[in-house]
Amino acid sequence: DAGITQSPRHKVTETGTPVTLRCHQTENHRYMYWYRQDPGHGLRLIHYSYGVKDTDKGEVSDGYSVSRSKTEDFLLTLESATSSQTSVYFCAISDRRSGNSYEQYFGPGTRLTVT
Amino acid sequence: AQKITQTQPGMFVQEKEAVTLDCTYDTSDQSYGLFWYKQPSSGEMIFLIYQGSYDEQNATEGRYSLNFQKARKSANLVISASQLGDSAMYVCAMRGRTNFGNEKLTFGTGTRLTIIP
């Protein structure tokens, strides 16, 4: 258990409203990621963070922003939600097991529906 | 750019048989890693196994093994003695670097495995 929680777990919102999803980790991992999962696309990287206040865009970052003001929290904001942002959102952290071996642990996911 | 290809959208396998799930990848990085995750119907992503590009031996974790063929750019997951609880989506992913040198994962579209009693 990598101690990753996401909130909320489910949300329904209307088009045009701002939405913030929270990812919280308890084990001081440096790297945190936000992905979205859609049928036929697999998981796609939205944004990631490599330290406090250090973030970078992923492949599907348009319409999303992130913030990381402390190690344990990584926030994903949809500035003005659209129906195309209906998806399941996963947060993940990266941890080095030993030597050159890594794992990425995932949170439980947030199901977002934009109506 | 990195790419992961899983060509089997779905598979049906008899219980207790071995299963091979295909994954091919493309990257220009010299150092990379391959992951397999299991995603049951409940939705969570469960880490199964990891293989580094410089690891000389194929990775194994219990009933899971990774058949890593670097020259062919394939990283197939083998599940021995399949069980009903193995029914799930299986996702292959590759660890690489962003343009800024930070870690990132690229995912395949997954294979939905159904074990038949």
HADDOCK unambig.tbl for C-alpha pairs under 7 A between the chains (distance, minus, plus):
assign (segid A and resid 40 and name CA) (segid B and resid 109 and name CA) 5.96 0.50 0.50
assign (segid A and resid 41 and name CA) (segid B and resid 109 and name CA) 5.53 0.50 0.50
assign (segid A and resid 42 and name CA) (segid B and resid 107 and name CA) 6.09 0.50 0.50
assign (segid A and resid 42 and name CA) (segid B and resid 108 and name CA) 5.72 0.50 0.50
assign (segid A and resid 42 and name CA) (segid B and resid 109 and name CA) 4.14 0.50 0.50
assign (segid A and resid 42 and name CA) (segid B and resid 110 and name CA) 6.69 0.50 0.50
assign (segid A and resid 43 and name CA) (segid B and resid 107 and name CA) 5.80 0.50 0.50
assign (segid A and resid 100 and name CA) (segid B and resid 52 and name CA) 6.75 0.50 0.50
assign (segid A and resid 101 and name CA) (segid B and resid 52 and name CA) 6.47 0.50 0.50
assign (segid A and resid 105 and name CA) (segid B and resid 47 and name CA) 6.96 0.50 0.50
assign (segid A and resid 106 and name CA) (segid B and resid 45 and name CA) 5.99 0.50 0.50
assign (segid A and resid 108 and name CA) (segid B and resid 44 and name CA) 5.19 0.50 0.50
assign (segid A and resid 109 and name CA) (segid B and resid 44 and name CA) 6.83 0.50 0.50
